[in-house]
Amino acid sequence: MELNWNQCIICQEETSEPLKCPLESHYQSGKTDAYLSFLTNVQQFRDMDTLPTSIYFGSDAIVADFETHSASWHKSCRLKFNNSKLARAKKRSVSQVNEHDRRPSKRKAMNEKGQEEGDVYTLCQHLMLMPIFDQ
Ligand SMILES: [Zn+2]
């Protein structure tokens, strides 16, 4: 399917949500950075095979294309590819592999720390109370 640059480049649908073009941002520098970070994230989602939605351009899409066509998107569509979504997807793909190894050790570490703190606290209480008992 041919990408329609006049539509949201992510969903290619016309909705009531206004289109945003990073090139029209008020910031003077780094306007194409938005495209770059978007494409970088898309590629990483692709690599993990966890694209949040099907997209209409290939992995050969480059920032210059986006810039030439003043690519626009819905903010809500762009958000599906932001860094925190990517981080979550990464975490999920890691935990699928390591889930059994990681969870028990994490819990054990927390318990050990908690006990340690408890012991120190009890010891302090004893030290504070002892002189009182001696008198
Ligand atoms: Zn969209």
Residues whose N, C-alpha, C, O or C-beta is under 5 A from the ligand:
A	BS01	ZN	C8 I10 C11 Q12 H74 C77
